[in-house]
Amino acid sequence: MAAWSRYLPASAERLGAIERSLGSKSFRRIVEREYPRMPSISVDYGILEKAPNVVVVPADIGWSDVGSWDSLFDLLRADGHGNAGAGRMEILDSRNNLLFNPGGVTAAVGVDDLIVVAEGKTILVCKRGDSQRVREIVGRLEKKRRPGTR
């Protein structure tokens, strides 16, 4: 936690609040409150590139930086038609799709190369290969939620 406090103090404060709530009934509420308030910076940029006591050891460990829905698709086990995902899937004449709906059911009929993600009341649909553009649509949605914006 010392490196967090030194290089990312705003994140350290939020993580401390989360840590103190571990095991309590308020844990989920505190995570939902504190995590979105953390600066959007990865650990490697925020800490590892600055800390003097970081050691790097070359190794082939099959690492994949799951930074997009397309990269998640590459890691999941696909069926005989190239469809992969989470949740129950009912698929008819569809190939190479990522259907991500943990705890839910996703049905696909006659579609190929799509990413379909269901989270709460929000559904994302995009072509495979375009998932890096999700940031664009999220930005538009966030802008529309702000008072005084369209």
N, CA and C of each residue as an Amber inpcrd file, in Angstrom:
protein
   450
   0.8270000  -1.1950000   0.0000000   0.0000000   0.0000000   0.0000000
   0.8710000   1.2590000   0.0000000   2.1340000   1.1040000   0.3780000
   3.0240000   2.2660000   0.4240000   3.2070000   2.8670000  -0.9700000
   3.3720000   2.0250000  -1.9860000   3.5420000   2.5330000  -3.3490000
   2.2700000   3.2340000  -3.8230000   1.1200000   2.6900000  -3.4760000
  -0.1450000   3.3520000  -3.8270000  -0.1960000   4.7360000  -3.1850000
   0.1490000   4.7960000  -1.9010000   0.1040000   6.0740000  -1.1870000
   1.0700000   7.0870000  -1.7830000   2.2200000   6.6220000  -2.2290000
   3.2210000   7.5410000  -2.7660000   2.8880000   8.0090000  -4.1860000
   2.5060000   7.0600000  -5.0640000   2.3500000   7.3950000  -6.4800000
   0.9070000   7.6410000  -6.9210000  -0.0500000   7.0400000  -6.2330000
  -1.4650000   7.2350000  -6.5690000  -2.2620000   7.4660000  -5.2860000
  -2.0020000   8.5770000  -4.6010000  -2.6320000   8.7940000  -3.2910000
  -4.1600000   8.8330000  -3.3290000  -4.7530000   9.3510000  -4.3990000
  -6.2190000   9.3820000  -4.4790000  -6.7770000   7.9650000  -4.5420000
  -6.0980000   7.0990000  -5.2820000  -6.5190000   5.7010000  -5.3480000
  -6.2890000   5.0080000  -4.0120000  -5.1910000   5.3290000  -3.3480000
  -4.8840000   4.7000000  -2.0570000  -5.9750000   4.9820000  -1.0400000
  -6.4860000   6.2080000  -1.0260000  -7.5680000   6.5570000  -0.0950000
  -8.8000000   5.7130000  -0.3730000  -9.1570000   5.5740000  -1.6320000
 -10.3430000   4.7840000  -2.0180000 -10.1440000   3.3140000  -1.6940000
  -8.9530000   2.7880000  -2.0210000  -8.6680000   1.3880000  -1.7240000
  -8.6800000   1.1190000  -0.2200000  -8.2020000   2.0950000   0.5600000
  -8.2300000   1.9510000   2.0160000  -9.6480000   1.8310000   2.5450000
 -10.5500000   2.6400000   2.0010000 -11.9510000   2.5630000   2.4210000
 -12.5400000   1.2070000   2.0560000 -12.2030000   0.7110000   0.8710000
 -12.6870000  -0.6080000   0.4460000 -12.1080000  -1.6920000   1.3570000
 -10.8060000  -1.6060000   1.6290000 -10.1480000  -2.6000000   2.4760000
 -10.7710000  -2.6440000   3.8710000 -11.0440000  -1.4820000   4.4400000
 -11.6390000  -1.4400000   5.7790000 -13.0430000  -2.0420000   5.8160000
 -13.7050000  -2.0760000   4.6770000 -15.0670000  -2.6170000   4.6450000
 -15.1150000  -4.1170000   4.3500000 -13.9530000  -4.7260000   4.0600000
 -13.9250000  -6.1570000   3.7520000 -14.6370000  -6.9590000   4.8420000
 -15.5120000  -7.8560000   4.4140000 -16.2170000  -8.7140000   5.3520000
 -17.4310000  -8.0770000   6.0030000 -17.6610000  -6.7980000   5.7590000
 -18.7990000  -6.1280000   6.3810000 -20.0170000  -6.1780000   5.4530000
 -21.1690000  -5.8740000   6.0130000 -22.3990000  -5.8400000   5.2160000
 -22.3780000  -4.6830000   4.2250000 -21.5750000  -3.6720000   4.4990000
 -21.5400000  -2.4930000   3.6330000 -20.4790000  -2.5920000   2.5330000
 -19.7860000  -3.7290000   2.4330000 -18.6910000  -3.8730000   1.4670000
 -19.1190000  -3.5150000   0.0410000 -20.1720000  -4.1240000  -0.4490000
 -20.6040000  -3.8880000  -1.8410000 -20.9480000  -2.4140000  -2.0640000
 -21.6710000  -1.8160000  -1.1270000 -22.0480000  -0.4110000  -1.2520000
 -20.8100000   0.4780000  -1.3030000 -19.8290000   0.1610000  -0.4880000
 -18.6090000   0.9690000  -0.4420000 -17.7950000   0.8020000  -1.7270000
 -17.7010000  -0.4290000  -2.2270000 -17.0000000  -0.6450000  -3.5000000
 -17.7010000   0.1350000  -4.6070000 -19.0260000   0.0580000  -4.6590000
 -19.7800000   0.7640000  -5.6950000 -19.6410000   2.2840000  -5.5800000
 -19.4170000   2.7790000  -4.3800000 -19.2330000   4.2190000  -4.1810000
 -17.7980000   4.6470000  -4.4820000 -16.8190000   3.8910000  -4.0000000
 -15.4160000   4.3070000  -4.0750000 -14.7340000   3.9910000  -5.4020000
 -14.9910000   2.8350000  -5.9570000 -14.2670000   2.4260000  -7.1690000
 -14.4560000   3.4140000  -8.3230000 -15.6790000   3.8640000  -8.6150000
 -15.8230000   4.8260000  -9.7240000 -15.1130000   6.1570000  -9.4810000
 -14.8070000   6.4690000  -8.2510000 -14.1250000   7.7220000  -7.9250000
 -12.6100000   7.6290000  -8.0780000 -12.1070000   6.4220000  -8.3130000
 -10.6640000   6.2520000  -8.4760000 -10.2210000   6.7980000  -9.8240000
  -9.0410000   7.4050000  -9.8740000  -8.5240000   7.8790000 -11.1630000
  -8.4020000   6.7190000 -12.1440000  -8.6760000   6.9790000 -13.3870000
  -8.6120000   5.9460000 -14.4180000  -7.1800000   5.8380000 -14.9420000
  -6.3740000   5.0610000 -14.2290000  -4.9780000   4.8460000 -14.6270000
  -4.5920000   3.4330000 -14.2320000  -3.8670000   2.7690000 -15.1070000
  -3.4750000   1.3920000 -14.8160000  -2.3190000   1.3660000 -13.8240000
  -2.1730000   0.2510000 -13.1520000  -1.1130000   0.0820000 -12.1540000
   0.2660000   0.2120000 -12.7970000   0.4140000  -0.3150000 -14.0050000
   1.7390000  -0.2400000 -14.6280000   2.1560000   1.2030000 -14.9020000
   1.2540000   2.0370000 -15.3810000   1.6010000   3.4450000 -15.6140000
   1.6770000   4.2320000 -14.3070000   0.7450000   3.9870000 -13.4160000
   0.6520000   4.7800000 -12.1990000   1.7000000   4.4690000 -11.1550000
   2.1330000   3.2120000 -11.0890000   3.0770000   2.8120000 -10.0390000
   4.3300000   2.1460000 -10.6030000   4.1580000   1.0860000 -11.3730000
   5.3020000   0.2670000 -11.7730000   6.3620000   1.0320000 -12.5630000
   5.9480000   1.9800000 -13.3970000   6.9340000   2.7450000 -14.1690000
   7.6650000   3.7780000 -13.3190000   7.1720000   4.0580000 -12.1260000
   7.7790000   5.0770000 -11.2650000   8.5610000   4.4920000 -10.0890000
   8.1300000   3.3490000  -9.5990000   8.7350000   2.7650000  -8.3990000
  10.1470000   2.2610000  -8.6970000  11.0870000   2.5360000  -7.7980000
  12.4790000   2.1210000  -8.0260000  12.7430000   0.6520000  -7.6880000
  11.8140000  -0.0020000  -7.0230000  12.0630000  -1.3640000  -6.5570000
  11.2740000  -2.4190000  -7.3340000  11.0320000  -2.1790000  -8.6140000
  10.3150000  -3.1250000  -9.4600000  11.3220000  -3.9600000 -10.2280000
  11.1160000  -5.2620000 -10.2470000  11.9930000  -6.1810000 -10.9540000
  11.1890000  -6.8620000 -12.0500000  11.7870000  -6.9850000 -13.2180000
  11.1360000  -7.6410000 -14.3440000  11.9040000  -8.9150000 -14.6710000
  11.1710000 -10.0100000 -14.7980000  11.7750000 -11.2860000 -15.1400000
  11.1270000 -11.7790000 -16.4310000  11.9030000 -12.0030000 -17.4770000
  11.3150000 -12.4970000 -18.7180000  10.7150000 -13.8860000 -18.5190000
   9.4930000 -14.0640000 -19.0050000   8.8370000 -15.3590000 -18.8700000
   7.7290000 -15.4670000 -19.9020000   7.5220000 -16.6720000 -20.4040000
   6.4150000 -16.9240000 -21.3190000   5.3320000 -17.6290000 -20.5170000
   4.3690000 -16.8350000 -20.0260000   3.3290000 -17.3940000 -19.1620000
   1.9520000 -17.3430000 -19.8160000   1.9200000 -17.0500000 -21.1050000
   0.6510000 -17.0230000 -21.8040000  -0.2290000 -15.8590000 -21.4040000
   0.3440000 -14.7410000 -21.0440000  -0.3980000 -13.5680000 -20.5810000
  -1.1930000 -12.9430000 -21.7130000  -2.3860000 -12.5310000 -21.3870000
  -3.1920000 -11.7720000 -22.3360000  -3.8170000 -10.6180000 -21.5800000
  -3.6220000  -9.4220000 -22.0750000  -4.2060000  -8.2360000 -21.4620000
  -5.6300000  -8.1080000 -21.9840000  -6.5870000  -8.5600000 -21.1930000
  -7.9790000  -8.5670000 -21.6260000  -8.5120000  -7.1430000 -21.5380000
  -8.2590000  -6.3830000 -22.5900000  -8.6490000  -4.9840000 -22.5900000
  -9.8300000  -4.6850000 -23.4910000 -10.3830000  -5.7170000 -24.1210000
 -11.5310000  -5.5080000 -24.9940000 -12.3580000  -6.7830000 -25.0310000
 -13.5680000  -6.6540000 -25.5310000 -14.4280000  -7.8310000 -25.6760000
 -13.8480000  -8.7770000 -26.7180000 -13.1800000  -8.2370000 -27.7400000
 -12.5540000  -9.1020000 -28.7340000 -11.4620000  -9.9650000 -28.1020000
 -10.6620000  -9.3800000 -27.2230000  -9.5990000 -10.1670000 -26.5970000
 -10.1770000 -11.1980000 -25.6350000 -11.2930000 -10.8940000 -24.9810000
 -11.9530000 -11.9010000 -24.1390000 -12.4400000 -13.0560000 -24.9930000
 -13.0170000 -12.7560000 -26.1420000 -13.4810000 -13.8000000 -27.0560000
 -12.3510000 -14.7750000 -27.3800000 -11.1580000 -14.2360000 -27.6150000
 -10.0140000 -15.0830000 -27.9550000  -9.6190000 -16.0230000 -26.8330000
  -9.9710000 -15.6930000 -25.5920000  -9.5930000 -16.5170000 -24.4490000
 -10.6360000 -17.5670000 -24.0880000 -11.8690000 -17.3620000 -24.4840000
 -12.9430000 -18.2670000 -24.0910000 -13.0070000 -19.4880000 -25.0050000
 -13.4980000 -20.5780000 -24.4410000 -13.6780000 -21.8010000 -25.2150000
 -14.9330000 -21.6590000 -26.0680000 -14.7720000 -21.8590000 -27.3550000
 -15.8850000 -21.7150000 -28.2900000 -16.5120000 -23.0790000 -28.5870000
 -17.7700000 -23.0460000 -29.0180000 -18.4270000 -24.2800000 -29.4350000
 -17.9590000 -24.6540000 -30.8490000 -18.5540000 -25.6440000 -31.4300000
 -18.1550000 -26.1130000 -32.7530000 -18.3860000 -25.1100000 -33.8660000
 -19.1270000 -24.0520000 -33.5960000 -19.3860000 -23.0220000 -34.5950000
 -18.6930000 -21.6970000 -34.2510000 -17.7930000 -21.7450000 -33.2920000
 -17.0180000 -20.5580000 -32.9460000 -17.7150000 -19.5890000 -32.0180000
 -18.8500000 -19.9890000 -31.4280000 -19.5680000 -19.1190000 -30.4910000
 -19.0500000 -19.3430000 -29.0790000 -18.8740000 -18.2590000 -28.3440000
 -18.3710000 -18.3530000 -26.9790000 -19.0980000 -17.3280000 -26.1250000
 -18.9900000 -17.4980000 -24.8010000 -19.5830000 -16.4950000 -23.9340000
 -19.8290000 -16.9900000 -22.5340000 -20.7260000 -16.2920000 -21.8550000
 -21.0960000 -16.6170000 -20.4810000 -22.6040000 -16.5100000 -20.3660000
 -23.1760000 -17.3590000 -19.5500000 -24.6260000 -17.4310000 -19.4340000
 -25.1380000 -18.5230000 -20.3620000 -26.4300000 -18.7630000 -20.2880000
 -27.0220000 -19.7870000 -21.1480000 -27.2140000 -19.2270000 -22.5590000
 -26.8230000 -20.0190000 -23.5450000 -26.9200000 -19.5740000 -24.9330000
 -27.7600000 -20.5720000 -25.7220000 -28.6800000 -20.0460000 -26.4910000
 -29.4350000 -20.8420000 -27.4530000 -29.0890000 -20.2810000 -28.8180000
 -28.4450000 -21.1010000 -29.6550000 -27.8670000 -20.5960000 -30.8900000
 -28.3540000 -21.4260000 -32.0670000 -28.7920000 -20.7320000 -33.1030000
 -29.2720000 -21.3840000 -34.3170000 -28.6560000 -20.6850000 -35.5220000
 -27.9550000 -21.4390000 -36.3520000 -27.3580000 -20.9030000 -37.5840000
 -26.5650000 -19.6120000 -37.3470000 -25.7220000 -19.6110000 -36.3350000
 -24.9190000 -18.4350000 -35.9890000 -23.4860000 -18.8720000 -35.7310000
 -22.5290000 -18.0270000 -36.1380000 -21.1190000 -18.4010000 -36.0110000
 -20.2730000 -17.2400000 -35.4910000 -19.2540000 -17.6300000 -34.7230000
 -18.1990000 -16.7080000 -34.2850000 -18.7150000 -15.4990000 -33.5200000
 -19.6460000 -15.7360000 -32.6050000 -20.2180000 -14.6720000 -31.7870000
 -19.7380000 -14.7820000 -30.3460000 -19.6450000 -13.6410000 -29.6720000
 -19.4390000 -13.5950000 -28.2320000 -20.7650000 -13.1540000 -27.6280000
 -21.3590000 -14.0220000 -26.8200000 -22.6250000 -13.7290000 -26.1610000
 -22.3620000 -13.7460000 -24.6640000 -22.3090000 -12.5930000 -24.0420000
 -21.9060000 -12.4690000 -22.6400000 -23.0850000 -11.9560000 -21.8260000
 -23.7160000 -12.8640000 -21.0950000 -24.8880000 -12.5320000 -20.2950000
 -24.9170000 -13.4500000 -19.0690000 -23.9410000 -13.2890000 -18.1570000
 -23.8920000 -14.1640000 -16.9860000 -25.2100000 -14.1140000 -16.2170000
 -25.7350000 -15.2770000 -15.8900000 -26.9840000 -15.3350000 -15.1470000
 -28.2190000 -15.1570000 -16.0060000 -28.0440000 -14.9940000 -17.3110000
 -29.1790000 -14.7960000 -18.2030000 -29.1160000 -15.7270000 -19.3970000
 -30.0530000 -15.5440000 -20.2870000 -30.1320000 -16.3410000 -21.5030000
 -29.9770000 -15.4070000 -22.6970000 -29.1600000 -15.8010000 -23.6590000
 -29.0190000 -15.0520000 -24.8930000 -29.3200000 -16.0060000 -26.0430000
 -30.2290000 -15.6020000 -26.9250000 -30.5720000 -16.3980000 -28.1010000
 -30.0440000 -15.6750000 -29.3340000 -29.4460000 -16.4330000 -30.2280000
 -28.9110000 -15.8710000 -31.4630000 -29.4170000 -16.7060000 -32.6340000
 -29.9630000 -16.0380000 -33.6420000 -30.4830000 -16.7260000 -34.8210000
 -29.9250000 -16.0500000 -36.0720000 -29.1600000 -16.7980000 -36.8510000
 -28.6930000 -16.3200000 -38.1410000 -27.7740000 -15.1200000 -38.0970000
 -26.9530000 -14.9850000 -37.0540000 -26.0210000 -13.8520000 -36.9720000
 -24.5900000 -14.3690000 -36.8600000 -23.6660000 -13.6140000 -37.4070000
 -22.2500000 -13.9920000 -37.3900000 -21.4030000 -12.8170000 -36.9400000
 -20.3160000 -13.1350000 -36.2350000 -19.2810000 -12.1570000 -35.8820000
 -19.7960000 -10.9800000 -35.0650000 -20.6810000 -11.2530000 -34.1060000
 -21.1970000 -10.2020000 -33.2290000 -20.6770000 -10.3720000 -31.8100000
 -20.6660000  -9.2580000 -31.0990000 -20.4370000  -9.2520000 -29.6600000
 -21.7200000  -8.7170000 -29.0480000 -22.3120000  -9.4980000 -28.1520000
 -23.5290000  -9.0860000 -27.4490000 -23.2350000  -9.2250000 -25.9600000
 -23.3340000  -8.1020000 -25.2440000 -23.0330000  -8.0850000 -23.8120000
 -24.2370000  -7.5040000 -23.0810000 -24.7520000  -8.2260000 -22.1030000
 -25.8660000  -7.7330000 -21.2990000 -25.3680000  -7.5150000 -19.8720000
 -25.5830000  -6.3050000 -19.3630000 -25.1960000  -5.9500000 -17.9910000
 -26.3170000  -5.1110000 -17.4100000 -27.0660000  -5.6850000 -16.4820000
 -28.1930000  -4.9590000 -15.9080000 -29.1940000  -4.6140000 -16.9860000
 -29.5220000  -3.3320000 -17.0870000 -30.4870000  -2.8680000 -18.0860000
 -29.8310000  -2.4130000 -19.3780000 -28.5320000  -2.6590000 -19.5080000
 -27.7830000  -2.1870000 -20.6720000 -27.3550000  -3.3620000 -21.5370000
 -27.4950000  -3.1960000 -22.8450000 -27.0700000  -4.2220000 -23.7900000
 -26.1710000  -3.5640000 -24.8280000 -25.0230000  -4.1710000 -25.0470000
 -24.0890000  -3.7310000 -26.0770000 -24.1530000  -4.7250000 -27.2270000
 -24.2480000  -4.2200000 -28.4410000 -24.1710000  -5.0520000 -29.6420000
 -23.1860000  -4.3810000 -30.5820000 -22.1550000  -5.1140000 -30.9900000
 -21.2100000  -4.5780000 -31.9700000 -20.6200000  -5.7190000 -32.7710000
 -20.0430000  -5.3840000 -33.9140000 -19.3440000  -6.3720000 -34.7350000
 -18.0380000  -6.7350000 -34.0440000 -17.6750000  -8.0010000 -34.1370000
 -16.3510000  -8.3870000 -33.6500000 -15.3270000  -7.5880000 -34.4390000
 -14.3150000  -7.1110000 -33.7620000 -13.3120000  -6.2570000 -34.3750000
 -13.5310000  -4.7820000 -34.0720000 -14.7270000  -4.4310000 -33.6020000
 -15.0370000  -3.0350000 -33.2770000 -15.1120000  -2.7710000 -31.7740000
 -14.7750000  -3.7500000 -30.9460000 -14.9940000  -3.5730000 -29.5080000
 -14.0960000  -2.5090000 -28.8840000 -12.9990000  -2.1230000 -29.5380000
 -12.1910000  -1.0280000 -29.0020000 -12.9760000   0.2860000 -29.0430000
 -13.9910000   0.3620000 -29.8670000 -14.7970000   1.5770000 -29.9970000
 -15.8420000   1.7080000 -28.8890000 -15.9220000   0.7190000 -28.0220000
 -16.8750000   0.7890000 -26.9130000 -16.6390000   2.0500000 -26.0910000
 -15.3890000   2.4650000 -25.9510000 -15.0800000   3.6960000 -25.2110000
 -15.8360000   4.8960000 -25.7820000 -15.9530000   4.9420000 -27.1060000
 -16.6560000   6.0510000 -27.7460000 -18.1200000   6.1070000 -27.3210000
 -18.7790000   4.9610000 -27.3550000 -20.2050000   4.9400000 -27.0310000
 -20.4220000   5.1770000 -25.5440000 -19.5160000   4.6700000 -24.7190000
 -19.6210000   4.9210000 -23.2780000 -19.4750000   6.4120000 -23.0090000
 -18.5380000   7.0560000 -23.6850000 -18.3770000   8.5020000 -23.5310000
 -19.6280000   9.2650000 -23.9240000 -20.2420000   8.8650000 -25.0120000
 -21.4860000   9.5200000 -25.4500000 -22.5980000   9.3230000 -24.4260000
 -22.7060000   8.1060000 -23.9010000 -23.7460000   7.8290000 -22.9040000
 -23.5170000   8.6320000 -21.6320000 -22.2610000   8.7080000 -21.1920000
 -21.9540000   9.4810000 -19.9890000 -22.2520000  10.9600000 -20.1980000
 -21.9410000  11.4750000 -21.3660000 -22.2150000  12.8850000 -21.6660000
 -23.7140000  13.1620000 -21.6260000 -24.5130000  12.2580000 -22.1200000
 -25.9720000  12.4350000 -22.1400000 -26.5770000  12.3660000 -20.7380000
 -25.8930000  11.6990000 -19.8150000 -26.3930000  11.6020000 -18.4470000
 -26.1190000  12.8560000 -17.6400000 -25.1530000  13.6630000 -18.0560000
 -24.7970000  14.8690000 -17.3140000 -25.8650000  15.9350000 -17.4810000
 -26.1990000  16.6190000 -16.4070000 -27.1700000  17.7230000 -16.5120000
 -26.6460000  18.7970000 -17.4690000 -27.5420000  19.3410000 -18.2810000
 -27.1700000  20.4220000 -19.1780000 -26.5450000  19.9660000 -20.4770000
 -26.4560000  18.6330000 -20.7110000 -25.9110000  18.1530000 -21.9820000
 -26.9920000  17.3940000 -22.7340000 -26.7580000  17.2510000 -24.0240000
 -27.7250000  16.5380000 -24.8600000 -27.2530000  15.1660000 -25.1840000
